[in-house]
Amino acid sequence: MDAQTEAAYDGNLLAGPLSEVFGVEITTAVGRCRGCGSSSQVATFRVYGPDPGFVGRCPSCESVLMRLVRTSDSVWLDISGMSALRIPLTISSMPGDSTVSASQ
């Protein structure tokens, strides 16, 4: 491991900032790296930041998957390093039902 890798946090650091954007638990979402094709949960990303913003890197190849910067009136989210982001939904997040999760 190099010094940069040792300085990284895991993707759980993104839970708060991303929940403001998506309104759901996002660390269990699975992103597919555009660089190497591996899929991994946001919680496993190597995260650098918080200043001037957060950078989430692929745990397999270190490619940049996500950038998140918060300004006084906006949140900027760049997910161009991912070819896909699968966000698990619970039935309780669906309109009209607030009791059962999809995993039950």
PyRosetta script that sets phi, psi and omega in degrees:
from pyrosetta import init, pose_from_sequence

init()
pose = pose_from_sequence("MDAQTEAAYDGNLLAGPLSEVFGVEITTAVGRCRGCGSSSQVATFRVYGPDPGFVGRCPSCESVLMRLVRTSDSVWLDISGMSALRIPLTISSMPGDSTVSASQ")
pose.set_psi(1, 140.9)
pose.set_omega(1, 175.9)
pose.set_phi(2, -95.4)
pose.set_psi(2, 175.3)
pose.set_omega(2, -176.5)
pose.set_phi(3, -61.7)
pose.set_psi(3, -35.4)
pose.set_omega(3, -179.6)
pose.set_phi(4, -66.1)
pose.set_psi(4, -43.6)
pose.set_omega(4, 180.0)
pose.set_phi(5, -64.4)
pose.set_psi(5, -40.0)
pose.set_omega(5, 179.7)
pose.set_phi(6, -66.2)
pose.set_psi(6, -24.9)
pose.set_omega(6, -178.3)
pose.set_phi(7, -84.4)
pose.set_psi(7, -4.2)
pose.set_omega(7, -175.5)
pose.set_phi(8, -79.4)
pose.set_psi(8, 151.2)
pose.set_omega(8, 171.1)
pose.set_phi(9, -99.8)
pose.set_psi(9, 168.0)
pose.set_omega(9, 173.2)
pose.set_phi(10, -87.3)
pose.set_psi(10, 171.6)
pose.set_omega(10, -173.7)
pose.set_phi(11, -65.4)
pose.set_psi(11, -11.8)
pose.set_omega(11, 177.2)
pose.set_phi(12, -62.4)
pose.set_psi(12, -21.5)
pose.set_omega(12, 176.6)
pose.set_phi(13, -62.1)
pose.set_psi(13, -23.4)
pose.set_omega(13, -179.5)
pose.set_phi(14, -84.2)
pose.set_psi(14, -6.5)
pose.set_omega(14, -174.4)
pose.set_phi(15, -55.3)
pose.set_psi(15, -50.5)
pose.set_omega(15, -178.3)
pose.set_phi(16, -64.5)
pose.set_psi(16, -56.6)
pose.set_omega(16, -179.0)
pose.set_phi(17, -59.6)
pose.set_psi(17, -39.3)
pose.set_omega(17, -178.8)
pose.set_phi(18, -75.3)
pose.set_psi(18, -28.5)
pose.set_omega(18, 178.0)
pose.set_phi(19, -67.4)
pose.set_psi(19, -27.1)
pose.set_omega(19, 175.2)
pose.set_phi(20, -66.0)
pose.set_psi(20, -32.9)
pose.set_omega(20, -177.9)
pose.set_phi(21, -83.0)
pose.set_psi(21, -48.7)
pose.set_omega(21, -172.2)
pose.set_phi(22, -94.3)
pose.set_psi(22, -25.7)
pose.set_omega(22, -179.8)
pose.set_phi(23, 73.9)
pose.set_psi(23, 11.1)
pose.set_omega(23, 176.9)
pose.set_phi(24, -135.2)
pose.set_psi(24, 166.7)
pose.set_omega(24, 175.7)
pose.set_phi(25, -67.7)
pose.set_psi(25, 112.0)
pose.set_omega(25, -172.2)
pose.set_phi(26, -99.6)
pose.set_psi(26, -16.1)
pose.set_omega(26, -177.2)
pose.set_phi(27, -68.4)
pose.set_psi(27, -16.5)
pose.set_omega(27, 176.4)
pose.set_phi(28, -90.6)
pose.set_psi(28, -4.8)
pose.set_omega(28, 175.9)
pose.set_phi(29, -65.1)
pose.set_psi(29, 152.6)
pose.set_omega(29, -178.0)
pose.set_phi(30, -115.6)
pose.set_psi(30, 122.7)
pose.set_omega(30, 178.0)
pose.set_phi(31, -105.9)
pose.set_psi(31, 143.0)
pose.set_omega(31, 176.8)
pose.set_phi(32, -104.4)
pose.set_psi(32, 123.0)
pose.set_omega(32, -178.6)
pose.set_phi(33, -68.2)
pose.set_psi(33, 127.8)
pose.set_omega(33, 177.8)
pose.set_phi(34, -69.6)
pose.set_psi(34, -25.1)
pose.set_omega(34, -177.9)
pose.set_phi(35, -77.9)
pose.set_psi(35, -54.7)
pose.set_omega(35, -174.6)
pose.set_phi(36, -110.6)
pose.set_psi(36, -11.0)
pose.set_omega(36, 177.4)
pose.set_phi(37, 85.3)
pose.set_psi(37, -1.8)
pose.set_omega(37, 179.8)
pose.set_phi(38, -74.9)
pose.set_psi(38, 151.3)
pose.set_omega(38, 178.2)
pose.set_phi(39, -112.0)
pose.set_psi(39, 135.5)
pose.set_omega(39, -179.8)
pose.set_phi(40, -152.3)
pose.set_psi(40, 152.7)
pose.set_omega(40, 177.7)
pose.set_phi(41, -67.2)
pose.set_psi(41, 147.2)
pose.set_omega(41, 177.2)
pose.set_phi(42, -54.8)
pose.set_psi(42, -35.4)
pose.set_omega(42, -179.8)
pose.set_phi(43, -60.9)
pose.set_psi(43, -20.5)
pose.set_omega(43, -178.8)
pose.set_phi(44, -96.8)
pose.set_psi(44, -3.5)
pose.set_omega(44, 177.2)
pose.set_phi(45, -60.3)
pose.set_psi(45, 149.7)
pose.set_omega(45, 170.4)
pose.set_phi(46, -87.5)
pose.set_psi(46, 120.3)
pose.set_omega(46, -171.8)
pose.set_phi(47, -114.2)
pose.set_psi(47, 134.1)
pose.set_omega(47, 176.6)
pose.set_phi(48, -118.6)
pose.set_psi(48, 146.0)
pose.set_omega(48, -179.3)
pose.set_phi(49, 144.0)
pose.set_psi(49, -167.3)
pose.set_omega(49, 16.3)
pose.set_phi(50, -93.3)
pose.set_psi(50, -8.1)
pose.set_omega(50, -174.5)
pose.set_phi(51, -108.1)
pose.set_psi(51, 135.5)
pose.set_omega(51, -0.5)
pose.set_phi(52, -79.2)
pose.set_psi(52, -4.2)
pose.set_omega(52, 177.5)
pose.set_phi(53, -170.6)
pose.set_psi(53, -177.6)
pose.set_omega(53, 179.0)
pose.set_phi(54, -97.2)
pose.set_psi(54, 142.3)
pose.set_omega(54, 174.1)
pose.set_phi(55, -126.2)
pose.set_psi(55, 122.5)
pose.set_omega(55, 177.4)
pose.set_phi(56, -105.2)
pose.set_psi(56, 125.2)
pose.set_omega(56, -177.4)
pose.set_phi(57, -111.8)
pose.set_psi(57, 152.1)
pose.set_omega(57, 177.9)
pose.set_phi(58, -61.7)
pose.set_psi(58, 130.2)
pose.set_omega(58, 178.1)
pose.set_phi(59, -70.4)
pose.set_psi(59, -14.3)
pose.set_omega(59, -180.0)
pose.set_phi(60, -91.2)
pose.set_psi(60, -47.0)
pose.set_omega(60, -173.3)
pose.set_phi(61, -121.6)
pose.set_psi(61, -3.6)
pose.set_omega(61, 179.4)
pose.set_phi(62, 72.3)
pose.set_psi(62, 9.9)
pose.set_omega(62, 174.3)
pose.set_phi(63, -65.1)
pose.set_psi(63, 149.2)
pose.set_omega(63, 176.9)
pose.set_phi(64, -73.4)
pose.set_psi(64, 121.1)
pose.set_omega(64, 179.1)
pose.set_phi(65, -99.1)
pose.set_psi(65, -36.2)
pose.set_omega(65, -170.3)
pose.set_phi(66, -149.0)
pose.set_psi(66, 141.5)
pose.set_omega(66, 171.7)
pose.set_phi(67, -128.8)
pose.set_psi(67, 135.7)
pose.set_omega(67, 178.9)
pose.set_phi(68, -135.3)
pose.set_psi(68, 121.9)
pose.set_omega(68, 179.0)
pose.set_phi(69, -127.8)
pose.set_psi(69, 133.3)
pose.set_omega(69, 178.4)
pose.set_phi(70, -109.8)
pose.set_psi(70, 128.6)
pose.set_omega(70, 174.7)
pose.set_phi(71, -107.7)
pose.set_psi(71, -175.6)
pose.set_omega(71, -178.1)
pose.set_phi(72, -64.7)
pose.set_psi(72, -26.1)
pose.set_omega(72, -176.7)
pose.set_phi(73, -130.1)
pose.set_psi(73, 6.4)
pose.set_omega(73, -176.0)
pose.set_phi(74, -151.4)
pose.set_psi(74, 162.6)
pose.set_omega(74, 168.6)
pose.set_phi(75, -120.5)
pose.set_psi(75, 126.2)
pose.set_omega(75, 178.4)
pose.set_phi(76, -103.5)
pose.set_psi(76, 124.4)
pose.set_omega(76, -178.5)
pose.set_phi(77, -126.3)
pose.set_psi(77, 120.0)
pose.set_omega(77, 177.5)
pose.set_phi(78, -113.2)
pose.set_psi(78, 114.8)
pose.set_omega(78, 177.2)
pose.set_phi(79, -116.6)
pose.set_psi(79, 28.5)
pose.set_omega(79, -176.2)
pose.set_phi(80, -67.5)
pose.set_psi(80, -15.2)
pose.set_omega(80, 176.9)
pose.set_phi(81, -79.4)
pose.set_psi(81, -3.5)
pose.set_omega(81, 178.3)
pose.set_phi(82, -111.6)
pose.set_psi(82, 139.9)
pose.set_omega(82, 174.7)
pose.set_phi(83, -86.7)
pose.set_psi(83, -16.4)
pose.set_omega(83, 177.6)
pose.set_phi(84, -160.5)
pose.set_psi(84, 152.9)
pose.set_omega(84, 173.0)
pose.set_phi(85, -137.0)
pose.set_psi(85, 112.6)
pose.set_omega(85, 180.0)
pose.set_phi(86, -98.5)
pose.set_psi(86, 118.0)
pose.set_omega(86, -178.3)
pose.set_phi(87, -107.5)
pose.set_psi(87, 112.6)
pose.set_omega(87, 179.2)
pose.set_phi(88, -67.5)
pose.set_psi(88, 135.0)
pose.set_omega(88, 176.9)
pose.set_phi(89, -106.3)
pose.set_psi(89, 150.3)
pose.set_omega(89, 170.0)
pose.set_phi(90, -103.3)
pose.set_psi(90, 154.0)
pose.set_omega(90, 177.6)
pose.set_phi(91, -59.8)
pose.set_psi(91, -30.4)
pose.set_omega(91, 179.8)
pose.set_phi(92, -66.2)
pose.set_psi(92, -19.6)
pose.set_omega(92, 177.2)
pose.set_phi(93, -88.2)
pose.set_psi(93, -2.2)
pose.set_omega(93, 177.4)
pose.set_phi(94, -87.8)
pose.set_psi(94, 146.1)
pose.set_omega(94, 179.6)
pose.set_phi(95, -59.0)
pose.set_psi(95, 134.6)
pose.set_omega(95, 172.7)
pose.set_phi(96, 92.2)
pose.set_psi(96, -6.0)
pose.set_omega(96, -179.8)
pose.set_phi(97, -139.7)
pose.set_psi(97, 126.7)
pose.set_omega(97, -176.7)
pose.set_phi(98, -129.0)
pose.set_psi(98, 25.9)
pose.set_omega(98, -173.9)
pose.set_phi(99, -123.6)
pose.set_psi(99, -29.7)
pose.set_omega(99, -170.0)
pose.set_phi(100, -118.0)
pose.set_psi(100, 136.2)
pose.set_omega(100, 174.8)
pose.set_phi(101, -90.9)
pose.set_psi(101, 156.8)
pose.set_omega(101, -177.7)
pose.set_phi(102, -66.9)
pose.set_psi(102, -21.5)
pose.set_omega(102, -177.6)
pose.set_phi(103, -84.2)
pose.set_psi(103, -5.0)
pose.set_omega(103, -179.2)
pose.set_phi(104, -86.1)
pose.dump_pdb("model.pdb")
